[in-house]
């Protein structure tokens, strides 16, 4: 394969990966939920109180999709009382530096 073809293929693959990432992370509230879990596990109510404007049904949906994507984990403590908490997985923690860099870029280059 010629170097130009290999470079084009690399660009196409990278573009597809970025599209997948921003399609998922660009869903409203996903970034906010991930950011709230940065400092440690939180329960559903704690997350709900921390994110102004998110409904319980949307939060439930976002938590489920983040669990399915492998970015957070749902832990049930049998209690008593029974409690459920959410925390970042290794994959979720690995995403934090990239989200930090995007936030810095946005602060520097996008109007508030």
WOURTA-V710219 format. One record per run of one state. SS is the DSSP state (@ for helix, = for strand, . for the rest). FROM is the first residue (numbers start at 1). TO is the last residue. If there is no record, write none. Layout:
# WOURTA-V710219
ss->(SS SS)
from->(FROM FROM)
to->(TO TO)
This chain:
# WOURTA-V710219
ss->(. @ . @ . = @ . @ . = . = . @ .)
from->(1 3 26 30 37 42 44 51 56 69 72 78 83 89 90 110)
to->(2 25 29 36 41 43 50 55 68 71 77 82 88 89 109 112)
